[in-house]
């Protein structure tokens, strides 16, 4: 059985390798944008000659429009040509934004550039996830894990590129400059995760000579990202989507036929009916809201969308708030870590997420998404509980940070694959999942920052524990609701007819294969 599973996944990848690699490279662009703003924020403050409180507004600008882009991204996935065109424009937009950021000497121009990049990031997030789910369906977990691995890879590469060009002293030279390298490094680590609280007491010079080399970092990232839109255009040319009067749906159907042929060559013809369903289930954006022709949709249909979205709302909220405030928590009492040591916590967290997604790729071959999701959710709860218990241990803070990153890394791709599997890959769930995750990352960061500012640093871990418990409760409810929804769909007459149709396809395929074998035997006897 495992051998058949590996052959099936390899056959699907061989028939869709260029699409898959393209979506993975696009998500690398997404990862570059995720992490570049935090380390460079002080140099951008000098470039725009704005106060620290003013420059932190660009964080909100990017995050808010990322949420909007995630929402509207589903409308570009109606056909393959729309999806690839939107990805090409979005990835090219990211390169353009990287190139023009050094020319934004006014705060409003910089905020506008961040908003445009956030919009492009949101569109990339939704479309890439949705297209991989469409292609691989029941086997999408493996490829979604790899997709989100490239986000972590881009998030790790981006600060490494920026670091040599960051200012070690105040980049606005004034007569009474009092900033030194240590205070700037501390402030940069504090701002690395997009916190927007408690910066009004920090005063930095805004008038004077601006001395910064951060422009080179943005231009390097623009060049690194440039092959991504080129790869998308090559894919569009290969799929003949530039030809006038060509049918954009035709190439998508051809890909399904190719997958079915490859499938049949390995003796796995049982999912031919399922592939046929794929091509017609995405004919319209709102087709996912129809369950059959006349049966409507049950409450469990909405419940799965809402609960799946809440699971990602809290999990991505934990990721956003942890990266945003773990440094602030570490340097405050009772931890009192040195600034330089505490600065490694965010890097360790992102590295653990990247390693976790990489290690989850082979695990996805062996285990179903619901099992991986259960282990991840329980691991997050246990880790946050241990962080609360050993809240005075500096060593366990690093151990817990790595464990939290490992466990939480697989929640997004596993939840997405599990939810789409329950809903039979209609496509709407992906848009809801991505939008909910972006909303959680944006809102829960603000909430944690406000609570820490008013109640103290210990509330940081307490908030994380509460979010983890709420996310786990939503996951348990999601599991219960999906069982009820499965019983409902199996009782529908349309579902029974689809089973009969698939059984008919199997019988027909077997008959064809038997006829081929008989013909070959007769031919050999005649010879």
Buried (B, 14 or more C-beta within 10 A) or exposed (E): EEEEEEBBBEBBBEBBEEBBBBBBBBBBBBBBBBBBBBBBBBBBBBBBBBBBEBBBBBBBBBBBBBBBBBBBBBBBBBBBBBBBBBBBBBBBBBBBBBBBBBEBEEBEBBBBBBBBBBBBBBBBBBBBBBBBBBBBBBBBBBBBBBBBBBBBBBBBBBBEBBEEBBBEEBBBEBEEEEBEEEBBBBBBBBBBBBBBBEBEEBEBBBEBEBEBEBBBBBBBBBEBBBBBBEBBBEBBEEBBBEEEEEEBBEBBBEBBBBBBEBBBEBEBBBBBBBBBBBBEBBEEBEBBEEBBEEBEBBEBBEBBBBBBBBBBBBBBBBBBBBBBBBBBBBBBEEBEBEBEEBBBBBBBBBBBBBBBBBBBBEBBEEBBBBEBBBBBBEBBBBBBBBBBEBBEBBEBBBBBBBBBBBBBBBBBBBBBBBBBBBBBBBBBBBBBBBBBBBBBBBBBBBEBBEBBBEEEBBBBBBBBBEBBBBBBBBBEBBBEBBEBBEEBBEEEEEBEEBEEEBEEBBEEBEEEEEEEEEEEEEEEEEE
